[in-house]
């Protein structure tokens, strides 16, 4: 995936994105980080065609995203939004089955292929015991896993996740992040996600895109991007950057 000189504005007065250019590495986990209001979720929205840029374009497999039909794009790219809504009486299995909609064809259905994809998604997300439960019966972490399972059922090579750990306690945050990493490592799914927590981004990412004021300020591996001076320039916070054998690279904020 290529991001070429993206500019975007909600009101045509001030740009939320300004000339953003980057490449998403196939088979890797790329995380977009930056302060509140820096354009992280906006960038993800433009990349997924939920938002239309005023300038620039996003290319998937040599073709601009706006040139794909809705079903074609849904076979290339699945998106898990920050806030997801569905009727509370919907069952887990039924919601996951909606991930197969891009493959439905008029008067022709491959029910076996659909069911195999649904079973695969349920198994990947460890939801076997919850498949007949309704959404209202689930914890926050379980609900997030269901939405990820629906994305898995789409059988796309790329999955976008906008702040997948928001509103989750620390146990369920790591549960979701470990699931995402497993999808990448075992099934070679290309992941692009937005995270607030820098330490989580360091631990679960191969590559970082660092946003500030709608611009891409830095990009690279966590080891190359996460530095004392870099964090001060982006977040305005003094940090100690440490590394040890048990935890790897991590930061400790110490003041402003």
Secondary structure, DSSP 4 states (H G I P E B T S, - for coil): -EEEEEEE-SSSSS-SEEEEEEEPPTTSEEEEEESTTSSHHHHHHHHTTSS--SEEEEEETTEEGGGS-HHHHHTTEEEE-SS----TT-BHHHHHHGGGGGG-BTTB--HHHHHHHHHHHHHHTT-GGGTTSBGGGS-HHHHHHHHHHHHHHTT-SEEEEESTTTT--HHHHHHHHHHHHHHHHHH--EEEEE-S-HHHHHHH-SEEEEEETTEEEEEE-HHHH--HHHHHHHH--EEEEEEETTTEEEEEEEE-
